[in-house]
Amino acid sequence: MEEIESESGLITLEDIGNEIQNDLGLLSNREKDVLLLITQGLENKAIARKLFVSAKTVETHKENLKVKLGIKSMRELYDLAQKITQLAR
């Protein structure tokens, strides 16, 4: 699923900045899926439904994203998702 829908069409992870791209290389495919769904503004329950997992599993993936990306808060995770969205435009 390593692509997102934007106003200008589909965007792959390769379309975003190198710095973020390097960090994303540390992530599992499922963690990338969660991050990309965050960029679409989805909350845990909606992400869980799309990925056929529980909301608790989504929370775990978010915690793993924070650790792997050196992020301390969920706010920073959402800010990163926003940055990805902006770079993709």
C-alpha positions as CSV (number, residue, x, y, z in Angstrom):
1,M,0.0,0.0,0.0
2,E,2.9,2.4,-0.2
3,E,1.0,5.1,-1.9
4,I,-1.5,7.8,-0.9
5,E,-4.2,9.6,-2.7
6,S,-3.7,13.3,-3.0
7,E,-5.4,16.1,-4.9
8,S,-2.9,15.6,-7.7
9,G,-3.3,11.8,-7.8
10,L,-1.4,8.9,-6.3
11,I,1.8,9.5,-4.4
12,T,4.4,6.9,-3.5
13,L,6.8,7.1,-0.7
14,E,9.5,7.7,-3.3
15,D,7.8,11.1,-4.0
16,I,8.6,12.6,-0.6
17,G,11.7,14.3,0.7
18,N,15.0,12.3,1.1
19,E,15.3,13.0,4.8
20,I,11.8,11.6,5.6
21,Q,12.3,8.8,3.0
22,N,15.4,7.6,4.8
23,D,13.5,7.5,8.1
24,L,10.7,5.6,6.5
25,G,13.1,2.9,5.3
26,L,13.2,1.8,9.0
27,L,9.5,1.0,9.0
28,S,7.7,-2.3,8.4
29,N,5.2,-2.3,5.5
30,R,2.4,-2.3,8.0
31,E,3.8,0.7,9.9
32,K,4.1,2.5,6.5
33,D,0.4,1.7,5.8
34,V,-0.6,3.2,9.2
35,L,1.5,6.3,8.6
36,L,0.0,6.8,5.1
37,L,-3.5,6.4,6.5
38,I,-2.7,9.0,9.2
39,T,-1.8,11.4,6.4
40,Q,-5.3,10.9,5.1
41,G,-6.6,12.1,8.4
42,L,-8.0,8.8,9.6
43,E,-8.3,7.9,13.2
44,N,-7.5,4.6,14.9
45,K,-10.9,2.9,14.3
46,A,-11.0,3.9,10.6
47,I,-7.4,2.8,10.1
48,A,-8.2,-0.5,11.8
49,R,-11.2,-1.1,9.6
50,K,-9.1,-0.4,6.4
51,L,-6.3,-2.7,7.5
52,F,-8.6,-5.4,9.1
53,V,-6.9,-5.2,12.5
54,S,-8.0,-3.9,15.9
55,A,-7.8,-0.3,17.0
56,K,-5.3,-1.5,19.7
57,T,-3.1,-2.9,17.0
58,V,-3.1,0.5,15.3
59,E,-2.1,2.1,18.6
60,T,0.8,-0.4,18.8
61,H,1.9,0.5,15.3
62,K,1.8,4.2,16.2
63,E,3.9,3.6,19.2
64,N,6.4,1.6,17.1
65,L,6.4,4.5,14.6
66,K,7.3,6.9,17.3
67,V,10.2,4.8,18.5
68,K,11.7,4.1,15.1
69,L,11.4,7.7,14.0
70,G,12.7,9.2,17.2
71,I,9.4,10.9,17.9
72,K,8.3,11.6,21.5
73,S,4.6,12.4,21.1
74,M,1.6,11.6,19.0
75,R,1.5,15.3,18.1
76,E,4.9,15.0,16.4
77,L,3.7,11.9,14.6
78,Y,0.7,13.8,13.2
79,D,3.1,16.8,12.3
80,L,5.3,14.3,10.4
81,A,2.2,13.0,8.6
82,Q,1.2,16.6,7.7
83,K,4.8,17.2,6.4
84,I,4.6,14.1,4.2
85,T,1.3,15.4,2.8
86,Q,2.7,18.8,2.1
87,L,5.8,17.4,0.4
88,A,3.6,15.1,-1.7
89,R,1.6,18.1,-3.3
